[in-house]
């Protein structure tokens, strides 16, 4: 389970985030490319844009549910 106290610093404020457990597997970036991107120097993902419509929200939820290390969280802070 993702820890909102351990969010990667690049995450934009909002409901979805990625924490430091991220292993840079690329699943979230492939599943929700409009919302997740990669921190190139350190090699992990973060949320650069919160979902703005139902399709993006569904993709973020799919990425969260598919994350192999449960590094994606949704804390409801829209």
GUTIVO-217988 format. One line per 3 residues: number of its first residue (from 1); for each residue x, y, z of N, C-alpha, C. Coordinates in Angstrom, 2 decimals, padded with zeros to 5 digits. Layout:
N
NUM	X:Y:Z:X:Y:Z:X:Y:Z ~ ... .
***
This chain:
78
1	000.84:-001.19:000.00:000.00:000.00:000.00:000.89:001.25:000.00 ~ 000.57:002.17:-000.87:001.33:003.41:-000.99:001.19:004.25:000.29 ~ 002.24:004.97:000.60:002.29:005.79:001.80:002.32:007.26:001.42 .
4	001.24:007.98:001.72:001.19:009.39:001.32:002.20:010.25:002.07 ~ 002.77:009.73:003.15:003.83:010.44:003.86:005.19:010.23:003.19 ~ 005.24:009.35:002.19:006.49:009.00:001.52:006.39:009.26:000.00 .
7	005.58:010.27:-000.38:005.40:010.60:-001.79:006.70:011.08:-002.41 ~ 006.90:010.72:-003.68:008.02:011.30:-004.42:007.78:012.80:-004.53 ~ 008.81:013.62:-004.37:008.62:015.07:-004.29:008.07:015.72:-005.55 .
10	008.23:015.09:-006.69:007.77:015.69:-007.95:006.26:015.57:-008.18 ~ 005.57:014.73:-007.41:004.13:014.57:-007.58:003.42:015.91:-007.49 ~ 002.51:016.13:-008.42:001.68:017.33:-008.34:000.60:017.09:-007.29 .
13	000.20:018.12:-006.59:-000.82:018.00:-005.56:-002.12:017.47:-006.13 ~ -002.75:016.56:-005.40:-004.03:016.00:-005.83:-004.23:014.61:-005.30 ~ -005.23:013.94:-005.83:-005.65:012.64:-005.31:-004.62:011.54:-005.52 .
16	-004.00:011.48:-006.69:-003.08:010.39:-007.01:-001.64:010.80:-006.77 ~ -000.82:009.82:-006.39:000.60:010.06:-006.15:001.37:008.75:-006.29 ~ 002.68:008.85:-006.40:003.58:007.70:-006.39:004.54:007.89:-005.23 .
19	004.79:006.81:-004.47:005.72:006.93:-003.35:007.08:006.32:-003.69 ~ 007.96:006.30:-002.72:009.35:005.90:-002.96:009.54:004.40:-003.21 ~ 008.48:003.61:-003.12:008.58:002.18:-003.41:008.69:001.90:-004.91 .
22	008.46:002.91:-005.74:008.45:002.74:-007.20:009.74:002.07:-007.68 ~ 009.59:001.05:-008.54:010.74:000.33:-009.10:010.96:000.66:-010.57 ~ 010.29:001.69:-011.07:010.50:002.16:-012.44:010.15:001.10:-013.49 .
25	009.04:000.40:-013.26:008.65:-000.69:-014.17:007.99:-000.20:-015.44 ~ 007.50:001.04:-015.47:006.88:001.67:-016.63:005.39:001.36:-016.78 ~ 004.81:000.51:-015.95:003.40:000.16:-016.10:002.50:001.39:-016.03 .
28	002.70:002.24:-015.05:001.81:003.40:-014.91:001.96:004.36:-016.08 ~ 003.18:004.52:-016.58:003.41:005.44:-017.70:002.80:004.90:-018.98 ~ 002.73:003.59:-019.11:002.08:002.99:-020.28:000.57:003.01:-020.14 .
31	000.08:002.81:-018.93:-001.36:002.73:-018.68:-002.02:004.11:-018.68 ~ -001.37:005.08:-018.09:-001.92:006.44:-017.97:-000.85:007.47:-018.35 ~ -000.48:007.50:-019.63:000.62:008.38:-020.05:000.33:009.87:-019.92 .
34	-000.93:010.24:-019.83:-001.27:011.66:-019.66:-001.08:012.14:-018.22 ~ -000.82:011.19:-017.31:-000.77:011.55:-015.90:000.53:011.18:-015.19 ~ 001.20:010.15:-015.67:002.44:009.69:-015.04:003.62:009.94:-015.97 .
37	004.75:010.29:-015.39:005.98:010.45:-016.15:007.14:009.95:-015.30 ~ 008.33:010.02:-015.86:009.52:009.45:-015.21:010.49:010.53:-014.77 ~ 011.02:010.36:-013.59:012.12:011.19:-013.11:013.38:010.53:-013.65 .
40	013.97:011.13:-014.67:015.05:010.50:-015.42:016.31:010.24:-014.60 ~ 016.72:011.18:-013.79:017.99:011.03:-013.06:017.94:009.93:-012.00 ~ 016.83:009.86:-011.28:016.72:008.89:-010.19:016.01:007.60:-010.61 .
43	015.24:007.63:-011.71:014.58:006.44:-012.21:013.37:005.98:-011.43 ~ 012.36:006.83:-011.36:011.08:006.45:-010.77:009.99:007.30:-011.40 ~ 008.75:006.87:-011.20:007.60:007.58:-011.76:007.01:008.54:-010.74 .
46	006.24:009.50:-011.27:005.47:010.40:-010.42:004.30:010.94:-011.23 ~ 003.33:011.51:-010.53:002.15:012.09:-011.18:002.48:013.54:-011.54 ~ 002.47:013.82:-012.84:002.76:015.19:-013.27:001.49:015.95:-013.61 .
49	000.38:015.22:-013.76:-000.91:015.87:-014.02:-002.01:014.99:-013.43 ~ -002.82:015.58:-012.57:-003.95:014.83:-012.02:-005.00:014.61:-013.12 ~ -005.78:013.52:-013.01:-006.79:013.26:-014.04:-007.80:014.40:-014.14 .
52	-008.13:014.72:-015.39:-009.06:015.83:-015.64:-010.40:015.37:-016.21 ~ -010.53:014.06:-016.45:-011.80:013.53:-016.95:-011.92:012.07:-016.52 ~ -013.08:011.47:-016.81:-013.34:010.10:-016.38:-012.36:009.10:-016.98 .
55	-012.00:009.28:-018.25:-011.06:008.36:-018.89:-009.70:008.39:-018.19 ~ -009.20:009.57:-017.92:-007.91:009.68:-017.24:-007.99:009.11:-015.84 ~ -009.07:009.36:-015.15:-009.25:008.81:-013.79:-009.26:007.29:-013.83 .
58	-009.98:006.71:-014.78:-010.03:005.25:-014.91:-008.65:004.68:-015.21 ~ -007.87:005.38:-016.05:-006.52:004.92:-016.36:-005.62:004.99:-015.13 ~ -005.76:006.02:-014.33:-004.97:006.14:-013.10:-005.33:005.02:-012.11 .
61	-006.60:004.71:-012.01:-007.04:003.63:-011.12:-006.50:002.30:-011.64 ~ -006.55:002.09:-012.95:-005.99:000.87:-013.52:-004.50:000.75:-013.23 ~ -003.77:001.86:-013.36:-002.34:001.86:-013.06:-002.10:001.56:-011.58 .
64	-002.90:002.14:-010.72:-002.76:001.91:-009.28:-003.01:000.44:-008.95 ~ -004.05:-000.13:-009.52:-004.39:-001.52:-009.25:-003.36:-002.49:-009.83 ~ -002.69:-002.09:-010.92:-001.72:-002.96:-011.57:-000.30:-002.81:-011.07 .
67	-000.04:-001.79:-010.27:001.33:-001.53:-009.80:001.85:-002.73:-009.01 ~ 002.97:-003.32:-009.46:003.46:-004.54:-008.81:003.99:-004.35:-007.39 ~ 004.33:-003.13:-007.01:004.84:-002.88:-005.66:003.92:-001.95:-004.86 .
70	002.72:-001.69:-005.38:001.72:-000.84:-004.73:002.28:000.53:-004.35 ~ 003.02:001.13:-005.29:003.63:002.43:-005.05:002.71:003.59:-005.41 ~ 001.57:003.31:-006.03:000.63:004.36:-006.43:-000.50:004.42:-005.41 .
73	-000.81:005.63:-004.97:-001.88:005.80:-004.01:-002.88:006.83:-004.46 ~ -004.02:006.78:-003.83:-005.08:007.79:-004.05:-005.58:008.16:-002.66 ~ -005.31:009.39:-002.27:-005.69:009.79:-000.91:-006.91:010.69:-000.87 .
76	-007.51:010.94:-002.03:-008.73:011.70:-002.07:-008.57:013.20:-001.92 ~ -007.34:013.70:-001.92:-007.12:015.15:-001.82:-007.16:015.77:-003.19 ~ -008.34:016.04:-003.69:-008.50:016.64:-005.03:-008.18:018.10:-005.02 .
***
